[in-house]
Amino acid sequence: MKEGMKVYTEEGDIAAVFYSVKRKGDKLVVDGKALDTMRMDMIFTSDEVLKGLKMVFCWQTLSFFLLLPYFWLRRAISKR
């Protein structure tokens, strides 16, 4: 099984794992597993994707992406 992108809870437990994203017609299909129990295809309609884009392009998310090099460098230095 291929490695997926993991989403964690504040306690450090795995909340979800996403394995792939593909397009089927006018929908996005995400292959994932919720709460480490049930793997399923999750369907995103175009309306839901637009709502998601509003979340992705907010200041908090954009500042996180801009600071990623700093976070990576800080983690690399602290591992030494």
C-alpha positions as CSV (number, residue, x, y, z in Angstrom):
1,M,0.0,0.0,0.0
2,K,1.4,3.4,-0.9
3,E,2.1,6.1,1.7
4,G,-0.7,8.6,2.2
5,M,-0.9,12.2,3.5
6,K,-1.8,12.0,7.2
7,V,-3.9,14.5,9.2
8,Y,-3.4,14.4,13.0
9,T,-5.5,15.4,15.9
10,E,-4.1,17.7,18.6
11,E,-3.3,14.6,20.7
12,G,-1.1,13.3,17.9
13,D,-3.5,10.5,16.7
14,I,-4.2,10.0,13.0
15,A,-7.5,11.5,12.1
16,A,-7.4,10.7,8.4
17,V,-5.1,9.5,5.6
18,F,-5.5,10.7,2.0
19,Y,-4.0,8.4,-0.7
20,S,-5.0,10.0,-4.0
21,V,-7.1,12.7,-5.7
22,K,-8.6,12.2,-9.2
23,R,-11.3,13.9,-11.3
24,K,-14.4,12.1,-12.5
25,G,-16.4,14.4,-14.7
26,D,-17.3,17.6,-12.7
27,K,-16.3,16.0,-9.3
28,L,-13.1,15.4,-7.4
29,V,-12.8,11.9,-5.9
30,V,-10.4,11.6,-2.9
31,D,-9.4,8.1,-1.8
32,G,-8.9,8.2,1.9
33,K,-9.4,6.5,5.3
34,A,-11.1,8.1,8.2
35,L,-10.2,7.4,11.9
36,D,-7.9,4.5,10.7
37,T,-11.0,2.3,10.1
38,M,-12.9,2.8,6.9
39,R,-11.2,3.5,3.5
40,M,-13.6,5.2,1.1
41,D,-13.9,7.5,-1.9
42,M,-15.0,10.9,-0.8
43,I,-16.7,13.0,-3.5
44,F,-16.3,16.8,-3.7
45,T,-18.7,18.7,-6.0
46,S,-17.7,21.9,-7.7
47,D,-19.6,23.9,-5.1
48,E,-17.8,22.2,-2.2
49,V,-14.4,22.7,-4.0
50,L,-15.1,26.5,-4.2
51,K,-15.8,26.6,-0.5
52,G,-12.5,24.8,0.1
53,L,-10.7,27.3,-2.1
54,K,-11.9,30.1,0.2
55,M,-10.4,28.3,3.1
56,V,-7.1,27.6,1.2
57,F,-6.7,31.2,0.2
58,C,-7.2,32.8,3.6
59,W,-4.3,34.7,5.3
60,Q,-3.6,31.9,7.8
61,T,-3.1,29.3,5.1
62,L,-1.1,31.6,2.9
63,S,1.2,32.7,5.7
64,F,1.8,29.0,6.6
65,F,2.9,28.2,3.1
66,L,5.1,31.2,3.0
67,L,6.8,30.2,6.3
68,L,7.3,26.5,5.3
69,P,11.0,27.0,4.4
70,Y,11.5,28.5,7.9
71,F,9.7,25.6,9.6
72,W,11.7,23.0,7.6
73,L,15.0,24.8,8.4
74,R,14.1,25.1,12.1
75,R,13.2,21.4,12.3
76,A,16.5,20.4,10.5
77,I,18.6,22.5,12.9
78,S,16.8,21.2,16.0
79,K,17.4,17.6,14.9
80,R,21.2,18.1,15.1
